[in-house]
Amino acid sequence: MTSILRKHLVVAAGVAVLLAAGTANAFARPAGSSVAQRLRQDTAAIHHLGIAGVQARVVGPDGRQAVATSGTADVTTGRPVSPDGYFRMASTAKTMVATVVLQLEAEGRLSLDDTLGHRLPEVARAKGGSGITVRQLLRHEGGIKDHLPGYNTRDEYERERYQVHSAEELVAGAEFLDDTNWRYSNTGYILLDMIIERATGRAAEREIEERVLRPLGLDRTRSIGASPTLPRPHAQAYQLFPAPDGRVDVTEQVPLVGGLSWVTTTRDENAFLRALLGGRLLPARQLAEMKETVEVDEETATMWHGGQYGLGLVERSLTCGGTYWGHDGGDGGYITLNGVTGDGRRSAVVSMSEARGDTWDHILAQEDAAGALIDHALCAGSPGSG
């Protein structure tokens, strides 16, 4: 099973009866009533699957925003979901990493054809894969199979939640295979973080802050390092383990490393995706390279309904015609889907503080409900452009 699918098993959530199950909404400059109404309906539909808390934000071509929340941020107290709550960015941060790599390419500081043997010779000597290119790492075609620490039971969560792992340790645990088949690999992006540091002399997190976050004014997207807690406000995150463990609050845990340490909000994530696809972060040639996609493996294609992977960016179809771009994220009970039209003018983000990952049917049901929210938001008023 791919890492994209395992994110739902490792950050799964339950179906217990929820407190404070009402739906609320807020607007930053009123959006069209039909968009806002559909957003409320879609967040409620996700909540009704058994997901504790949902927050979603849609930004239209004129900058107007609609926000909807559903459920509760805490099943014990019934605390309402904040429309500006923090959540773990997880794999959506891969798009930020890819953006920095392509900026460095535009500056002539590295090439997408550079090899692991050239950029990280000590890794190539220890693990093999000297011919793996930066482009292959970005596109998950480097033949690297993850063997990352994780948990599948309550006991494993309790043992692992405060463990700190270095990038070198996680890379050492990976399996380097002699193939170029598409295989989702978190380890590949750990290597890209290391390549950024080698090329610039600064940690990848610092480069992301200076090159992406600060120019866009995204002050609520930040790396929390090895902190096991999130800034406030945030919803509690829940996981549904197989019986007999059941639902567990998994909010407090140390991120694995680097790219998994980012937290953000729906406002910031929308702003980042709009800026990226709108051409504000990359020259036209690099943005075009980012959007050159390949087919993914069969399981992931099932989840993405035929979606394809570019350089840290996923392309998926819209029911109204055309395609959209984004990158799911899932870690520590937080599952996020997002999307932006190809011109960067319309975007949507939905963050769920629970993941129903105990069965394949539940995984697909949650993914499909969140995907429907993104599709409805991007199709509202005009078709998306690819």
C-alpha positions in Angstrom: 0.0 0.0 0.0 1.4 3.4 -0.9 2.3 6.1 1.6 -0.5 8.3 0.2 -3.0 5.6 1.4 -1.2 4.8 4.6 -1.6 8.5 5.7 -5.3 7.6 6.2 -4.5 4.5 8.1 -1.9 6.1 10.3 -4.1 9.2 10.9 -7.4 7.5 10.9 -10.5 8.7 12.9 -13.6 7.3 14.4 -17.4 7.4 14.0 -18.4 8.0 17.6 -21.4 10.3 18.3 -20.2 13.9 18.2 -21.0 16.8 20.4 -21.8 20.3 19.1 -22.7 19.0 15.7 -24.0 22.2 14.3 -22.6 24.0 11.3 -21.3 27.6 11.4 -20.0 29.9 8.8 -18.2 33.2 8.5 -17.3 35.5 5.6 -14.4 37.8 4.9 -16.2 40.1 2.5 -19.4 38.2 1.5 -19.0 35.7 -1.2 -21.8 34.6 -3.6 -24.7 33.1 -1.6 -24.8 30.0 -3.7 -21.1 29.3 -3.1 -21.4 29.9 0.6 -24.5 27.7 0.8 -22.9 24.9 -1.1 -19.8 25.2 1.1 -21.9 24.8 4.3 -23.7 21.8 2.8 -20.4 20.1 1.8 -18.7 20.7 5.2 -21.8 19.3 6.9 -21.7 16.2 4.6 -18.1 15.5 5.6 -19.0 15.9 9.3 -21.9 13.5 8.9 -19.5 10.8 7.8 -18.4 10.7 11.4 -15.6 13.3 11.2 -15.4 15.4 14.3 -14.4 18.8 12.9 -14.2 20.4 9.5 -13.2 23.8 8.3 -13.1 25.0 4.7 -12.3 28.2 2.9 -13.0 29.2 -0.7 -11.5 32.3 -2.4 -13.0 33.5 -5.7 -11.5 35.4 -8.6 -12.3 38.7 -7.1 -10.7 37.8 -3.8 -14.0 37.3 -1.9 -13.8 34.5 0.6 -16.4 32.1 2.1 -15.6 30.1 5.2 -17.7 27.2 6.7 -17.1 25.0 9.7 -19.0 21.9 10.9 -18.8 19.7 13.9 -16.6 20.2 17.0 -13.0 20.9 17.7 -13.1 18.7 20.8 -15.5 15.8 21.2 -15.2 16.0 25.0 -16.0 19.6 25.5 -18.0 20.4 22.4 -15.7 23.4 21.6 -16.6 24.9 18.2 -14.3 24.6 15.2 -12.4 27.8 14.6 -12.5 29.0 11.0 -8.8 30.1 11.5 -7.6 27.1 13.3 -4.1 25.7 12.8 -3.5 22.2 11.4 -0.5 20.1 10.4 0.3 20.9 6.8 1.9 17.5 6.2 2.5 16.6 2.6 1.1 19.8 1.2 4.5 21.2 2.3 6.1 19.1 -0.5 4.8 21.8 -2.8 6.7 24.4 -0.9 9.9 22.3 -1.1 9.4 21.8 -4.8 8.9 25.6 -5.3 12.2 26.3 -3.6 14.0 23.7 -5.7 12.6 25.2 -8.9 13.6 28.7 -7.7 17.1 27.5 -7.2 17.0 25.9 -10.7 15.9 29.3 -12.1 18.9 30.9 -10.4 21.3 28.4 -11.8 22.2 27.0 -8.4 21.2 23.5 -9.2 19.7 21.5 -12.1 16.8 19.1 -12.1 19.1 16.7 -13.9 21.6 16.8 -11.0 22.1 13.3 -9.5 22.1 12.1 -5.9 25.7 11.1 -6.4 26.6 14.7 -7.3 24.5 16.5 -4.7 24.6 14.0 -1.7 27.5 11.6 -2.5 27.6 10.3 1.1 24.0 9.1 0.8 24.7 7.5 -2.6 27.7 5.7 -1.2 25.8 4.3 1.7 22.5 3.6 0.1 23.1 3.4 -3.7 20.9 5.3 -6.1 23.7 7.6 -7.3 21.9 8.2 -10.6 18.7 9.3 -9.1 18.0 12.9 -10.3 16.4 15.8 -8.5 13.5 15.7 -11.0 12.9 12.0 -10.1 12.8 12.8 -6.4 10.4 15.7 -7.0 8.1 13.4 -9.1 8.4 10.2 -6.8 10.2 8.3 -9.5 13.4 7.7 -7.6 12.7 4.1 -6.6 12.9 5.0 -2.9 10.6 2.9 -0.6 9.8 4.5 2.8 10.3 2.6 6.0 9.3 5.4 8.4 8.4 5.1 12.0 4.7 5.1 12.7 1.9 3.6 14.6 -1.0 1.3 13.8 -2.3 0.7 17.4 -2.9 2.8 20.5 0.2 1.1 22.1 2.4 2.0 19.2 1.2 5.6 19.2 2.0 5.9 22.9 5.5 4.5 22.3 6.2 6.6 19.3 4.5 9.9 20.0 7.6 11.7 21.5 10.3 10.0 19.6 12.6 12.4 17.7 14.3 11.2 14.5 17.0 12.9 12.4 16.8 13.2 8.6 19.9 11.0 8.3 18.2 8.3 10.4 15.1 8.3 8.3 17.1 8.1 5.0 19.2 5.3 6.4 16.0 3.3 7.1 14.7 3.7 3.5 15.0 1.1 0.8 16.6 2.2 -2.5 15.3 0.1 -5.3 16.6 -0.1 -8.8 13.5 1.1 -10.7 11.8 4.3 -11.7 8.2 3.2 -11.2 6.0 5.9 -9.5 6.2 5.3 -5.8 5.1 8.0 -3.3 8.1 8.6 -1.1 8.4 10.9 1.9 12.1 9.9 2.1 12.6 11.4 -1.4 11.5 14.8 -0.1 13.7 14.5 3.0 16.5 14.1 0.5 15.3 17.3 -1.3 15.4 19.2 2.0 19.0 18.0 2.3 19.8 19.0 -1.2 18.4 22.5 -0.6 20.6 22.9 2.4 23.7 21.7 0.5 23.0 24.1 -2.3 22.3 27.2 -0.2 24.1 26.6 3.1 20.8 27.1 5.0 18.1 24.7 6.2 15.2 24.1 3.8 12.8 25.4 6.4 14.7 28.7 6.4 14.8 28.9 2.6 11.0 28.3 2.5 10.5 31.1 5.1 12.6 33.6 3.1 11.5 32.6 -0.4 7.9 31.7 0.0 6.3 32.7 3.3 7.8 36.1 4.0 7.2 37.6 0.5 3.6 36.4 0.6 3.0 37.6 4.2 2.0 34.1 5.3 2.7 34.6 9.0 0.5 31.7 10.2 2.5 29.1 8.3 5.4 28.0 10.3 7.7 25.1 11.2 7.2 23.9 14.8 10.4 21.8 14.7 10.2 18.9 17.2 7.3 20.5 19.2 4.6 17.9 19.9 1.9 20.7 20.2 0.3 23.1 17.7 -0.3 26.9 18.1 -3.7 27.9 19.3 -6.4 27.9 18.1 -6.6 24.3 16.8 -8.9 21.4 16.7 -8.0 18.2 18.5 -7.0 15.5 16.1 -8.4 12.0 16.3 -7.6 8.5 15.0 -9.8 5.5 14.8 -7.7 2.4 15.4 -9.0 -1.1 14.6 -10.9 -2.8 17.4 -10.5 -2.9 20.3 -8.5 0.4 20.4 -11.1 2.6 18.9 -10.9 6.4 18.7 -7.8 8.1 20.2 -6.9 11.7 20.5 -3.5 11.9 18.6 -3.1 15.7 18.6 0.1 15.6 20.7 3.0 14.0 18.9 6.5 15.0 17.6 6.6 15.5 13.8 8.9 13.0 12.1 11.2 15.6 10.5 11.4 18.7 8.3 8.5 18.7 5.9 6.2 17.1 8.4 6.8 19.9 11.0 4.8 22.7 9.2 1.5 24.0 10.5 -0.8 26.4 8.6 -4.3 27.7 8.2 -6.9 27.5 5.4 -6.3 31.3 4.8 -2.5 30.8 4.3 -2.8 27.6 2.3 -5.2 29.3 -0.2 -2.9 32.3 -0.5 0.1 30.1 -1.2 -1.6 28.0 -3.9 -3.0 31.1 -5.6 0.3 32.8 -5.6 2.1 29.7 -7.0 -0.3 29.0 -9.9 -0.7 32.7 -10.5 3.0 33.0 -11.4 4.1 35.0 -8.4 6.7 32.5 -7.1 8.2 30.9 -10.2 9.2 32.1 -13.7 7.0 30.8 -16.4 9.4 28.1 -17.5 9.8 26.6 -14.0 6.0 26.7 -13.4 5.5 24.9 -16.7 8.1 22.2 -15.6 6.2 21.9 -12.3 3.0 21.1 -14.2 4.5 18.3 -16.4 2.8 15.3 -14.9 3.2 11.5 -15.0 0.8 8.7 -14.2 0.7 7.5 -10.6 0.3 3.9 -9.2 -3.1 2.2 -9.4 -4.1 2.6 -5.8 -3.4 6.3 -5.8 -5.1 6.8 -9.1 -8.2 5.3 -7.6 -8.1 7.8 -4.8 -7.4 10.7 -7.2 -9.9 9.5 -9.8 -7.1 9.5 -12.5 -5.1 12.4 -11.1 -1.5 12.7 -12.1 1.7 14.0 -10.4 4.0 16.8 -11.4 6.9 18.3 -9.5 5.4 18.4 -6.0 2.0 19.2 -7.5 -1.1 17.0 -8.3 -3.4 17.6 -11.3 -7.0 16.4 -11.0 -10.0 16.7 -13.2 -13.0 19.0 -12.6 -16.5 17.8 -13.3 -17.2 21.1 -15.0 -14.3 20.7 -17.4 -10.6 21.4 -17.1 -8.4 20.5 -14.2 -7.1 21.9 -11.0 -3.9 21.7 -9.0 -3.1 21.0 -5.4 -1.5 18.5 -2.9 -3.2 16.6 -0.2 -1.8 16.4 3.3 -2.4 14.0 6.1 -0.5 13.7 9.4 -1.4 13.1 13.1 -5.1 13.0 12.6 -5.3 16.1 10.3 -6.4 15.4 6.7 -6.4 18.3 4.2 -7.5 18.6 0.6 -7.0 21.7 -1.5 -7.2 22.9 -5.1 -6.6 25.9 -7.3 -7.5 26.5 -10.9 -4.6 26.7 -13.4 -4.7 30.5 -13.5 -4.6 30.8 -9.7 -7.8 32.8 -9.6 -10.1 30.4 -7.7 -9.0 28.2 -4.8 -10.4 26.1 -2.0 -9.0 24.3 1.1 -10.7 21.9 3.5 -9.1 20.6 6.7 -10.5 17.7 8.7 -9.4 17.0 12.2 -10.3 13.3 11.9 -9.6 10.6 9.4 -11.7 7.5 9.0 -9.0 5.1 8.0 -10.1 1.8 9.5 -11.4 0.4 6.2 -10.8 1.1 2.6 -14.4 2.1 2.1 -14.1 4.7 4.8 -10.9 6.0 3.3 -12.5 6.5 -0.1 -15.7 7.9 1.4 -13.8 10.7 3.2 -11.5 11.4 0.2 -14.5 11.6 -2.1 -16.5 13.9 0.2 -13.6 16.3 0.6 -12.8 16.1 -3.1 -16.5 16.9 -3.9 -16.2 20.0 -1.8 -13.1 21.2 -3.7 -14.8 20.4 -7.1 -18.0 22.3 -6.2 -16.0 25.3 -5.0 -13.8 25.5 -8.1 -16.6 24.9 -10.5 -18.9 27.6 -9.0 -19.5 30.4 -11.4 -17.0 29.3 -14.1 -15.2 26.2 -15.2 -11.7 25.6 -14.0 -8.7 25.9 -16.3 -5.9 23.5 -16.5 
